[in-house]
Amino acid sequence: MKDLTISIVAYKNYEDIMQAVESIETHTDASIDKCIYIIDNSCYEETDRNRNIFIEFLAKWKDIEYLDTKENLGF
């Protein structure tokens, strides 16, 4: 079991989520076993540049699980 689990629901607010992830990663002690779930409720085009940048950003950390719902399922 993880010491810390965080779930973040996203809906086309990629910049806000990136800032939140940066803050969590920067201010959480490395000894804490954690998992950050990003649930993406955004509808998007495959060519959406912001989303592609977001996906590349999330790939920097091994403790992030990205879940793409492909539609708005709400909270």
Disulfide bonds with the S-S distance in Angstrom:
none
